[in-house]
Amino acid sequence: MEAATRSRQHRQLRRAHLEAGRLGKCEGYRVGLLSEGSDRPAVERRSGLQGLARLHGQILSRGDKTDGANVYAPSVSQTLVQVLKQCGDNLTRENVMKQAANLHDFTVPMLLPGITINTSPTDFAPIKQIQMARFDGEEWRLFGPLITGKVVGGPCD
């Protein structure tokens, strides 16, 4: 949820500066990212994402292509599919919860390279890595290594 809020804030900031013709004033802003933005040119360049970019083009012809939900929803859906695959024929609530708490090095196409989903019975925070990005006046450019850390202070502690 927090990532979606940050994504929404970045989108609003970007849109406000775009509309005011001041996008260049955002140059140098830095953020931590964990997934591709559906409006980023990199989405069309990365293997495995072309289909998603085409789907977004068809479905969102009139919608906001910068909305973070366009990345979040397919990623969550693909994670749920993995959980259900791990369940096999045992679709009880207990087994679904058990499998959701046992994701190991799982990834979905919209996550940045190297970022994985991992859960355990004692740690339900699925993503513990981010990639720093700097705005160059036109788009976010990734820089530096992945940053990994334990999520603290959240509901999963």
LOGUNU-806288 format. One line per field, with one value per residue: y, z negated, x negated of N, C-alpha, C in turn; residue number from 1. Coordinates in steps of 0.2 Angstrom, whole numbers, plus 5000, padded with zeros to 4 digits. Atoms other than C-alpha are relative to their C-alpha. Layout:
n.north: c(Y, ...) $
n.up: c(Z, ...) $
n.east: c(X, ...) $
ca.north: c(Y, ...) $
ca.up: c(Z, ...) $
ca.east: c(X, ...) $
c.north: c(Y, ...) $
c.up: c(Z, ...) $
c.east: c(X, ...) $
i: c(NUM, ...) $
//
This chain:
n.north: c(4994, 4994, 4999, 4997, 4993, 4997, 5000, 4995, 4994, 4999, 4998, 4993, 4995, 4999, 4997, 4993, 4997, 5000, 4996, 4993, 4999, 5000, 5006, 4999, 4998, 5006, 5004, 5001, 5004, 5007, 5005, 5007, 5004, 5007, 5003, 4996, 4997, 5002, 4995, 4999, 5003, 5007, 5006, 5003, 5003, 5006, 5006, 5002, 4995, 4998, 5002, 4996, 4993, 5000, 5001, 4993, 4996, 5002, 4999, 4994, 4995, 4994, 5000, 4997, 5005, 4999, 5002, 5006, 5006, 5004, 5005, 5004, 5005, 5006, 5003, 5004, 5006, 5005, 5003, 5004, 5006, 5004, 5003, 5006, 5005, 5003, 5004, 5006, 5001, 4999, 4993, 4998, 4993, 5001, 5001, 4994, 4996, 5003, 4999, 4993, 4999, 5004, 4998, 4999, 4998, 4999, 4993, 4998, 4996, 4993, 4998, 4998, 5006, 5001, 4999, 5007, 5000, 5005, 4999, 5006, 5000, 4994, 4994, 4999, 4995, 5004, 4996, 4997, 4997, 4994, 4998, 4992, 4997, 4992, 4997, 4997, 4995, 5004, 5006, 5003, 5004, 5004, 4999, 5004, 5007, 5001, 4999, 5006, 4999, 5002, 4995, 4999, 4995, 5001, 5005, 5007, 5001) $
n.up: c(5000, 5000, 4993, 4996, 5002, 4997, 4993, 4999, 5002, 4994, 4994, 5001, 4999, 4993, 4996, 5002, 4996, 4993, 4999, 5001, 4995, 5004, 5001, 5000, 5007, 5004, 4999, 5006, 5006, 5001, 5003, 5000, 4996, 5000, 4994, 4994, 4999, 4994, 4995, 4999, 4994, 5002, 5000, 4993, 4998, 5004, 4998, 5005, 5002, 4994, 5000, 5005, 4997, 4995, 5004, 5003, 4995, 4998, 5005, 5003, 4994, 5003, 5007, 5002, 5000, 5005, 5007, 5003, 5000, 4994, 5001, 5007, 4999, 4996, 5004, 5006, 4997, 4999, 5006, 5002, 4995, 5002, 5006, 4999, 4997, 5005, 5003, 4996, 5001, 5006, 5000, 5006, 5003, 5004, 4995, 4996, 5004, 5001, 4994, 4999, 5005, 4998, 4994, 5000, 4994, 4995, 4997, 4995, 4995, 5001, 5005, 4997, 5000, 5006, 5005, 5001, 5005, 5005, 5006, 5004, 5006, 5005, 4997, 4994, 4996, 4994, 4996, 5004, 4996, 4996, 4996, 5000, 4993, 4999, 4994, 4996, 4997, 4996, 5002, 5006, 4999, 5006, 5002, 5006, 5001, 5003, 5007, 5003, 5007, 5003, 5001, 5007, 5002, 4996, 5003, 4999, 5005) $
n.east: c(4996, 5004, 5003, 4995, 4999, 5006, 4999, 4995, 5003, 5005, 4996, 4997, 5006, 5002, 4995, 5000, 5005, 4999, 4995, 5002, 5006, 5006, 5003, 5007, 5001, 5000, 5006, 5004, 4996, 5002, 4995, 5001, 4995, 5000, 4997, 4999, 4994, 4997, 5001, 5007, 5003, 5003, 4995, 5000, 5006, 5002, 4997, 4994, 4995, 4997, 4993, 4996, 5000, 4994, 4993, 4999, 4998, 4994, 4995, 5000, 5001, 4998, 5002, 5007, 5005, 5005, 4998, 5003, 4996, 5001, 5006, 4999, 4995, 5002, 5005, 4996, 4997, 5005, 5003, 4994, 5001, 5005, 4998, 4995, 5003, 5003, 4995, 4998, 4993, 4997, 4999, 4997, 5002, 5006, 5005, 5001, 5004, 5007, 5004, 5002, 5006, 5006, 5002, 5007, 5003, 4995, 5001, 4995, 5003, 5000, 5005, 5007, 5004, 5003, 4995, 4996, 4994, 5001, 4997, 5001, 4995, 5001, 5002, 4995, 5002, 5002, 5006, 5004, 5006, 4998, 5005, 5000, 4999, 5001, 4996, 5005, 4996, 4995, 4997, 5003, 5006, 5002, 5007, 5002, 4998, 4994, 5001, 4996, 5000, 4994, 4995, 4999, 4995, 4993, 4995, 5003, 5005) $
ca.north: c(5000, 5012, 5009, 5013, 5029, 5034, 5030, 5041, 5055, 5054, 5054, 5069, 5078, 5074, 5079, 5095, 5100, 5094, 5104, 5120, 5117, 5115, 5097, 5102, 5109, 5091, 5086, 5078, 5071, 5054, 5040, 5022, 5011, 4993, 4991, 4998, 5012, 5008, 5024, 5022, 5019, 5004, 4994, 4993, 4988, 4975, 4957, 4950, 4967, 4970, 4961, 4971, 4987, 4982, 4977, 4994, 5002, 4993, 4994, 5011, 5021, 5034, 5030, 5037, 5027, 5034, 5027, 5015, 5003, 4998, 4990, 4985, 4976, 4964, 4961, 4956, 4945, 4936, 4933, 4926, 4914, 4908, 4905, 4895, 4885, 4881, 4875, 4862, 4854, 4859, 4876, 4877, 4894, 4886, 4880, 4896, 4906, 4893, 4895, 4914, 4913, 4902, 4912, 4911, 4921, 4924, 4938, 4946, 4955, 4972, 4971, 4979, 4966, 4958, 4962, 4946, 4942, 4932, 4928, 4916, 4911, 4925, 4938, 4943, 4958, 4952, 4965, 4970, 4978, 4995, 5002, 5021, 5032, 5050, 5061, 5067, 5080, 5067, 5051, 5041, 5034, 5019, 5021, 5011, 4994, 4986, 4991, 4977, 4979, 4973, 4982, 4989, 4998, 4991, 4979, 4964, 4967) $
ca.up: c(5000, 4996, 5013, 5021, 5011, 5016, 5034, 5033, 5025, 5039, 5052, 5045, 5044, 5061, 5068, 5059, 5066, 5083, 5083, 5077, 5090, 5076, 5078, 5080, 5062, 5056, 5063, 5050, 5039, 5032, 5027, 5023, 5035, 5035, 5051, 5069, 5072, 5085, 5094, 5094, 5110, 5102, 5101, 5120, 5121, 5108, 5113, 5106, 5104, 5122, 5120, 5105, 5114, 5128, 5116, 5107, 5124, 5128, 5112, 5106, 5123, 5113, 5096, 5086, 5091, 5077, 5063, 5052, 5051, 5069, 5063, 5045, 5051, 5064, 5052, 5037, 5049, 5055, 5037, 5033, 5048, 5041, 5024, 5031, 5042, 5026, 5018, 5031, 5028, 5010, 5010, 4992, 4983, 4972, 4987, 4997, 4982, 4980, 4998, 4998, 4983, 4993, 5008, 5012, 5025, 5035, 5048, 5059, 5075, 5069, 5054, 5058, 5062, 5047, 5036, 5029, 5019, 5003, 4989, 4974, 4959, 4949, 4962, 4974, 4981, 4999, 5006, 4997, 5011, 5020, 5034, 5033, 5048, 5053, 5064, 5078, 5084, 5095, 5087, 5071, 5073, 5062, 5053, 5040, 5034, 5027, 5009, 4998, 4980, 4968, 4967, 4949, 4941, 4952, 4948, 4952, 4937) $
ca.east: c(5000, 4986, 4978, 4994, 4996, 4978, 4981, 4997, 4987, 4973, 4986, 4995, 4978, 4973, 4990, 4990, 4974, 4978, 4994, 4985, 4971, 4958, 4953, 4935, 4936, 4938, 4921, 4911, 4925, 4921, 4933, 4932, 4941, 4946, 4956, 4957, 4969, 4981, 4977, 4958, 4949, 4940, 4956, 4956, 4938, 4937, 4940, 4957, 4965, 4970, 4986, 4991, 4986, 4998, 5012, 5010, 5011, 5027, 5036, 5030, 5032, 5042, 5035, 5020, 5005, 4995, 5006, 4997, 5011, 5007, 4991, 4997, 5013, 5005, 4990, 5002, 5012, 4997, 4991, 5009, 5007, 4991, 4998, 5013, 5001, 4991, 5008, 5011, 5028, 5029, 5037, 5042, 5040, 5026, 5016, 5018, 5011, 4997, 4992, 4993, 4981, 4969, 4964, 4946, 4936, 4952, 4952, 4965, 4961, 4965, 4952, 4935, 4922, 4915, 4930, 4939, 4954, 4950, 4961, 4960, 4972, 4964, 4961, 4976, 4967, 4965, 4952, 4937, 4926, 4927, 4917, 4913, 4918, 4914, 4925, 4915, 4928, 4937, 4938, 4932, 4914, 4909, 4892, 4882, 4884, 4900, 4903, 4909, 4915, 4928, 4944, 4946, 4960, 4974, 4988, 4977, 4965) $
c.north: c(5006, 5001, 5003, 5007, 5004, 5001, 5005, 5007, 5002, 5002, 5007, 5006, 5001, 5003, 5007, 5004, 5000, 5005, 5008, 5001, 5000, 4993, 5000, 5002, 4994, 4996, 4999, 4997, 4993, 4997, 4993, 4997, 4992, 4997, 5005, 5005, 4999, 5005, 5001, 4996, 4993, 4994, 4997, 4997, 4994, 4993, 4998, 5005, 5003, 4999, 5004, 5007, 5000, 5000, 5007, 5005, 4999, 5002, 5007, 5006, 5006, 5001, 5004, 4995, 5001, 4998, 4994, 4994, 4996, 4996, 4996, 4994, 4993, 4996, 4996, 4994, 4994, 4996, 4995, 4994, 4995, 4996, 4994, 4994, 4996, 4996, 4994, 4999, 5002, 5008, 5002, 5007, 4999, 4999, 5006, 5005, 4997, 5001, 5007, 5002, 4996, 5002, 5001, 5002, 5000, 5007, 5000, 5005, 5007, 5002, 5002, 4994, 4999, 5000, 4994, 5001, 4994, 5001, 4993, 5000, 5006, 5006, 5000, 5006, 4997, 5003, 5003, 5003, 5006, 5001, 5008, 5002, 5007, 5002, 5004, 5006, 4997, 4994, 4998, 4995, 4996, 5001, 4996, 4993, 4999, 5002, 4995, 5002, 4997, 5005, 5000, 5005, 5000, 4995, 4993, 4999, 4995) $
c.up: c(5000, 5006, 5004, 4999, 5003, 5007, 5002, 4999, 5006, 5006, 5000, 5001, 5007, 5005, 4999, 5003, 5007, 5002, 5000, 5004, 4996, 4999, 4999, 4993, 4995, 5001, 4994, 4994, 5000, 4996, 5000, 5003, 4999, 5006, 5006, 4999, 5006, 5006, 5002, 5006, 4999, 5001, 5007, 5003, 4997, 5002, 4995, 4999, 5006, 5000, 4995, 5003, 5005, 4997, 4997, 5006, 5002, 4995, 4997, 5006, 4997, 4993, 4998, 5000, 4995, 4993, 4998, 5000, 5006, 5000, 4994, 5002, 5003, 4995, 4994, 5003, 5002, 4994, 4998, 5004, 4997, 4993, 5001, 5004, 4994, 4995, 5003, 4999, 4993, 4999, 4994, 4998, 4997, 5005, 5004, 4996, 4999, 5006, 5001, 4995, 5002, 5007, 5000, 5007, 5006, 5003, 5005, 5005, 4999, 4994, 5004, 5000, 4994, 4994, 5000, 4995, 4995, 4994, 4995, 4994, 4995, 5003, 5006, 5004, 5007, 5004, 4995, 5003, 5004, 5004, 5000, 5008, 4999, 5006, 5004, 5004, 5005, 4998, 4994, 5003, 4994, 4999, 4994, 5000, 4996, 4992, 4996, 4992, 4997, 4999, 4992, 4999, 5003, 4996, 5000, 4994, 4994) $
c.east: c(4996, 4997, 5005, 5001, 4994, 5000, 5005, 4997, 4995, 5004, 5003, 4995, 4998, 5006, 5001, 4995, 5000, 5005, 4998, 4994, 4993, 4997, 4993, 4998, 5000, 4993, 4996, 5003, 4998, 5005, 4997, 5006, 5000, 5003, 4999, 5006, 5003, 4999, 4992, 4998, 4997, 5005, 5000, 4994, 4998, 5004, 5006, 5005, 5004, 5007, 5004, 5000, 5006, 5007, 5002, 5002, 5007, 5005, 5000, 5000, 5003, 4998, 4993, 4995, 4995, 5002, 4997, 5003, 4999, 4994, 5002, 5005, 4997, 4994, 5003, 5004, 4996, 4997, 5006, 5000, 4995, 5002, 5005, 4996, 4996, 5005, 5002, 5008, 5003, 5001, 5004, 4997, 4993, 4994, 4998, 4996, 4993, 4996, 4998, 4995, 4994, 4998, 4993, 4997, 5005, 5000, 5006, 4997, 4999, 4995, 4994, 4996, 4996, 5004, 5004, 5005, 4998, 5004, 4999, 5006, 4999, 4998, 5005, 4998, 4997, 4993, 4996, 4994, 5003, 4994, 5001, 5000, 4999, 5004, 4995, 5003, 5005, 5003, 4995, 4994, 4998, 4993, 4999, 5003, 5007, 4999, 5005, 5000, 5007, 5005, 5002, 5005, 5007, 5004, 4997, 4995, 5002) $
i: c(1, 2, 3, 4, 5, 6, 7, 8, 9, 10, 11, 12, 13, 14, 15, 16, 17, 18, 19, 20, 21, 22, 23, 24, 25, 26, 27, 28, 29, 30, 31, 32, 33, 34, 35, 36, 37, 38, 39, 40, 41, 42, 43, 44, 45, 46, 47, 48, 49, 50, 51, 52, 53, 54, 55, 56, 57, 58, 59, 60, 61, 62, 63, 64, 65, 66, 67, 68, 69, 70, 71, 72, 73, 74, 75, 76, 77, 78, 79, 80, 81, 82, 83, 84, 85, 86, 87, 88, 89, 90, 91, 92, 93, 94, 95, 96, 97, 98, 99, 100, 101, 102, 103, 104, 105, 106, 107, 108, 109, 110, 111, 112, 113, 114, 115, 116, 117, 118, 119, 120, 121, 122, 123, 124, 125, 126, 127, 128, 129, 130, 131, 132, 133, 134, 135, 136, 137, 138, 139, 140, 141, 142, 143, 144, 145, 146, 147, 148, 149, 150, 151, 152, 153, 154, 155, 156, 157) $
//
